[in-house]
């Protein structure tokens, strides 16, 4: 899978500079990135086979738990083109305030 865009992950980690979570979140996101990058997903079932705790929202949206569910990552998956688009990344508390079906990075 190709992931658009890794810079989003780097920017998020940088936004945590000075917090106690920064190193753990960086490690969790690096692990997520490399696992997804090496995946070959063709259906939502393929995603949940890789990530049992992933939540499917609609036809293409997936919510991943990051760092033991302290953070959430929302992505849109284009199975045909093998692309994962990062749509949103934040804390669990912030996640509770968004519309996961409509949110886009920068919202």
C-alpha positions in Angstrom: 0.0 0.0 0.0 1.1 3.5 -0.7 0.5 6.0 2.1 -0.4 9.7 1.5 1.3 11.4 3.2 4.0 10.4 5.6 4.7 14.1 6.3 1.4 14.2 8.1 2.7 11.6 10.6 6.0 13.5 11.0 4.2 16.8 11.6 1.9 15.3 14.2 4.9 13.8 16.1 6.6 17.2 15.9 3.5 18.8 17.4 4.0 16.6 20.5 7.6 17.9 21.0 8.1 18.2 24.8 5.2 15.9 25.7 5.8 12.6 27.5 4.0 10.8 24.7 6.2 12.0 21.8 8.6 9.0 21.6 5.9 6.4 22.1 3.6 8.0 19.5 6.5 8.2 17.0 7.3 4.6 17.6 3.6 3.6 17.2 3.2 5.6 14.0 6.4 4.3 12.5 5.3 0.8 13.2 1.8 1.5 11.7 3.4 3.1 8.6 5.7 0.2 7.9 3.1 -2.5 8.5 0.5 -0.7 6.3 3.1 0.0 3.6 3.9 -3.7 3.3 0.2 -4.7 3.3 -1.8 -5.8 0.3 -5.4 -4.8 1.1 -8.2 -5.5 -1.4 -11.2 -5.4 0.9 -12.1 -4.1 4.3 -11.8 -7.7 5.6 -8.1 -7.5 4.7 -7.7 -4.5 6.8 -9.3 -6.1 9.8 -7.3 -9.2 9.3 -4.2 -7.0 9.8 -5.7 -4.8 12.5 -8.4 -6.6 14.5 -9.1 -3.3 16.4 -9.5 -1.2 13.3 -13.0 0.2 12.9 -14.5 0.4 9.4 -16.6 3.5 8.9 -18.5 3.6 5.6 -17.1 2.2 2.4 -13.6 3.5 2.6 -12.9 5.0 6.0 -10.9 3.2 8.6 -10.1 4.2 12.2 -6.9 2.8 13.6 -6.0 2.9 17.3 -2.5 4.3 18.0 -0.5 3.9 21.2 -3.0 1.7 23.0 -6.1 3.7 21.8 -4.8 7.0 23.3 -4.6 8.3 19.7 -6.7 7.7 16.6 -5.8 7.8 13.0 -8.5 8.1 10.3 -7.7 7.0 6.8 -9.4 6.5 3.5 -8.4 3.4 1.6 -8.6 3.1 -2.1 -8.3 -0.6 -2.5 -8.2 -0.5 -6.3 -5.2 1.9 -6.5 -3.7 0.5 -3.3 -3.5 3.9 -1.6 -4.1 4.9 2.0 -4.9 8.6 2.5 -4.4 9.9 6.0 -7.5 12.0 6.8 -7.0 12.8 10.5 -4.8 12.1 13.5 -5.3 13.2 17.1 -6.1 12.1 20.6 -9.0 9.9 21.5 -10.7 12.9 23.1 -10.3 15.0 20.0 -11.6 12.1 17.9 -14.9 12.2 19.9 -15.5 15.7 18.5 -15.1 15.0 14.8 -17.4 13.5 12.1 -15.2 10.6 11.0 -17.0 10.2 7.7 -16.3 13.8 6.6 -13.1 14.9 8.3 -10.0 15.7 6.2 -6.5 16.6 7.3 -6.3 20.2 8.3 -9.9 20.4 9.4 
